[in-house]
Amino acid sequence: MNVGVRSAFRLTAVDQAAFQQIGPDVLEIRLTDRRMRLKRLDKGVLCALAGLAAGPADRDRLREYARSVDPAADLRRLDQELARLASRSALELSCVANGQPVLRAVATSRLAAFDLNPAKAGQLRLSRLSVASVREDVLVVEALAAYTRVCFLDPALGGLLTALATARDLPGIQAALPGHDPELIEAAVTFLLGTGAIVAVDQSGDSGESRHRQRELPDVALHARSRQGLSDQRVGGTFRFAGELDPAPALRARPDGPGFALPKPDLDRLRRTDRSLTDVQESRRSIRQYGPDPITLAQLGEFLYRVARCRTVHPVDESIGLYYEVSDRPYPSGGGAYDLELYLTLPSCPGLPPGMYHYAPDEHLLTLVCDRPEVLGRMLRDASTATGGQQEPPVLITLASRFARLSWKYEGLAYATALKNVGVLYHAMYLAATAMRLAPCALGTGDAATFSEATGCDPLVESSVGEFALGSRASDGGERDVRD
Ligand SMILES: Cc1cc2nc3c(=O)[nH]c(=O)nc-3n(C[C@H](O)[C@H](O)[C@H](O)COP(=O)(O)O)c2cc1C
C-alpha cells in the first residue's frame, strides 16, 4: 500500500503475527502465545485489516482502502480494531516522514489503550507519569499511565519533549520548534497524543492525571517494572548474568575490625519455656518507650540467634539446579538469597564499646565497623525522629541489602524482593522481641547516606533498606498481654 509523505499513524504487523480470514466476516490473528478473533467485520474493514499481512500501511490509506471495497465500511470500527491490535502487541505504530519512521510506539501491557483519532485541540503537555531513558542509543519515552513506549527514532524530534514540558496548543508547539516542518510536528503531536505520551490539559491546567497525584513517578515505575502484565520486559528469575558475572556469595565478607562473639541461647530450653505463638501474636505491638535496663549481650545474642543466624550454607550444585549459594535461616527470603545484612548501632551495651557493628550470621559474631560518635549520634537521632521524636533506642538494627544477591537472578523484581524481605525480617524480629518481652518497633525511614558514611559501603552495592528499634521495656510492660 502507498506510504504518505507524512503520516501520524503507520501500522506494521509484528513479525510473528499471522492473519487469516476464517469465515465470511471473521479474521483470526495468531501470535506465538495467543490468537485473537475479530468477528462480525464488514467486508471493507476485514479486507483493510487483512491487508496488513502484506506490509506496513498508513491509517488513512487503510480507511480509503476499506471504503473502496465497501462504501459503507465502518471506519470507526476500523480505528478501534487497529488500536486494539496495537494494544495487544500484534501491531506496532509509527509516525512517518518521507517514508521513514521518526517515532515508533509499542504497547507495554495489554491494558494499553491507543487512540488513532485523538482530539488535538486545546493545550497539550507531556504526561506527568512518563520516563525518558536511552536504549540502544535511542531516546525512549515510557508513558506509564498509558502503558506505551515511544522511541524517538529521529533525534531532531527530541525537542518536542522540551516544548511539551509546558502546556501549549499545537501552534504554540510548532512555534517552540522553529526550523521544523510544522506538518511533521502536527503528525508527531497527533501520534504522541494517540499513544498517551502527551495529554490534553483543561483551562485549570489539569489533564485528568491529577486524580493520580498521590502516586509518585518512581513508585509507579517500580510497580510496573516489578509486576508481570504491566511491562513488556522480562520479570522473574532469568539469571541474565549467569556466565558473565560470578554470583555474590551467600555470606558477606566480614568487614575489617575487632570481633565480639555473642552468647548463644539454649534452644531446647526455649522450646520448653517459650510463650505460645498465639500469646506472642496476640500481644505483639510496637513499643517506643524503654525501661532503664540496658539490653545485655546475652539478650542481644539470643535475639539475633533466634531471628537471623545462618543455619547452613548450600554450595552451588548445578546438577540439582542450584546456580548460586543459598543458605538456611529462621526467616524466609526470596530465592533463599538472604540479601539482608544486619548492622547494630549500640550506644551503651555492657561489654561492647559504643559503635556500629556488623552481624556475621554464620559465626554469630559482631564486628565493629564504626565508632565515630558523631555518625552514631546521627543514626540514633534519625531513629528517634522516625518515631515522632520519642526516645533514642538502645539498639538500632539497620537492614542493608547486598543488591547483587537478588539482581544476579531476578530481573525486574530484584529491588521489590529486597523490600519484601525487609517486611519478613521485621515481623520475625517483632515476634522474637515479643517472646523475649523486649520493646520492638519497625522504622519506615532511615538515612542511607549516614549508613554509607558509617560502613564505607557504596550505596549502589549495599545500602540500608530498613531500620528496627529495640530496647528493654518500661516497668508497666507497655504491652497488652492476652492473659491479663
Ligand atoms: C514497614 C513498617 C514501617 C514502620 N515505620 C514506623 C516508623 O517509622 N515509626 C514508628 O514509630 N513506627 C513505625 N512502624 C510501626 C507501626 O506504626 C505500627 O506497626 C502500627 O502503628 C501498628 O501498631 P502495632 O505494631 O503496635 O500493632 C512501622 C511498621 C512497619 C511494618
The ligand as an SDF file (V2000), in Angstrom:
LIG
                    3D

 31 33  0  0  0  0  0  0  0  0999 V2000
    7.0260   -1.1860   57.3500 C   0  0  0  0  0  0  0  0  0  0  0  0
    6.7720   -0.5340   58.6830 C   0  0  0  0  0  0  0  0  0  0  0  0
    7.2660    0.7250   58.9270 C   0  0  0  0  0  0  0  0  0  0  0  0
    7.0600    1.3340   60.1530 C   0  0  0  0  0  0  0  0  0  0  0  0
    7.6120    2.5580   60.3850 N   0  0  0  0  0  0  0  0  0  0  0  0
    7.4750    3.1350   61.6100 C   0  0  0  0  0  0  0  0  0  0  0  0
    8.1450    4.3540   61.9040 C   0  0  0  0  0  0  0  0  0  0  0  0
    8.8670    4.9010   61.0840 O   0  0  0  0  0  0  0  0  0  0  0  0
    7.9590    4.9030   63.1230 N   0  0  0  0  0  0  0  0  0  0  0  0
    7.2050    4.3060   64.0670 C   0  0  0  0  0  0  0  0  0  0  0  0
    7.1030    4.8600   65.1710 O   0  0  0  0  0  0  0  0  0  0  0  0
    6.5480    3.1380   63.8170 N   0  0  0  0  0  0  0  0  0  0  0  0
    6.6840    2.5300   62.6200 C   0  0  0  0  0  0  0  0  0  0  0  0
    6.0910    1.3280   62.3520 N   0  0  0  0  0  0  0  0  0  0  0  0
    5.2320    0.7050   63.3680 C   0  0  0  0  0  0  0  0  0  0  0  0
    3.7790    0.9720   63.0370 C   0  0  0  0  0  0  0  0  0  0  0  0
    3.4720    2.3060   63.3300 O   0  0  0  0  0  0  0  0  0  0  0  0
    2.9110    0.0080   63.8350 C   0  0  0  0  0  0  0  0  0  0  0  0
    3.2070   -1.3270   63.4510 O   0  0  0  0  0  0  0  0  0  0  0  0
    1.4110    0.2790   63.6260 C   0  0  0  0  0  0  0  0  0  0  0  0
    1.0640    1.5500   64.1010 O   0  0  0  0  0  0  0  0  0  0  0  0
    0.5580   -0.7730   64.3050 C   0  0  0  0  0  0  0  0  0  0  0  0
    0.8370   -0.7830   65.6860 O   0  0  0  0  0  0  0  0  0  0  0  0
    1.3550   -2.0940   66.4420 P   0  0  0  0  0  0  0  0  0  0  0  0
    2.6580   -2.5150   65.8020 O   0  0  0  0  0  0  0  0  0  0  0  0
    1.5590   -1.6600   67.8560 O   0  0  0  0  0  0  0  0  0  0  0  0
    0.3200   -3.1490   66.2800 O   0  0  0  0  0  0  0  0  0  0  0  0
    6.2970    0.6870   61.1560 C   0  0  0  0  0  0  0  0  0  0  0  0
    5.7880   -0.5850   60.8940 C   0  0  0  0  0  0  0  0  0  0  0  0
    6.0340   -1.1940   59.6930 C   0  0  0  0  0  0  0  0  0  0  0  0
    5.5150   -2.5850   59.4450 C   0  0  0  0  0  0  0  0  0  0  0  0
  1  2  1  0
  2  3  1  0
  2 30  2  0
  3  4  2  0
  4  5  1  0
  4 28  1  0
  5  6  2  0
  6  7  1  0
  6 13  1  0
  7  8  2  0
  7  9  1  0
  9 10  1  0
 10 11  2  0
 10 12  1  0
 12 13  2  0
 13 14  1  0
 14 15  1  0
 14 28  1  0
 15 16  1  0
 16 17  1  0
 16 18  1  0
 18 19  1  0
 18 20  1  0
 20 21  1  0
 20 22  1  0
 22 23  1  0
 23 24  1  0
 24 25  2  0
 24 26  1  0
 24 27  1  0
 28 29  2  0
 29 30  1  0
 30 31  1  0
M  END
$$$$
